[in-house]
């Protein structure tokens, strides 16, 4: 069975297509829909959230991982989830660390 190659380069006829002059929506309609004015929209920044969590690699001892796994098991969590949660709390300032030198 042969397929016919279609030609999409031809422009469609303009017959029957009429567009209103001016804005599609008046300012009151735009405001009701929450559409900002162009001067305000130009100043807005779009914050893009990462589509997936970032990965990190950490070098640590087997004893540290074993302790982390034990604490995670007590909490009923996977150890990587517990580690990510602790890092998140430290980064947000919700968990403070007391760092002091020994010696």
Beta strands, then each sheet from edge to edge (+ up, - down):
end
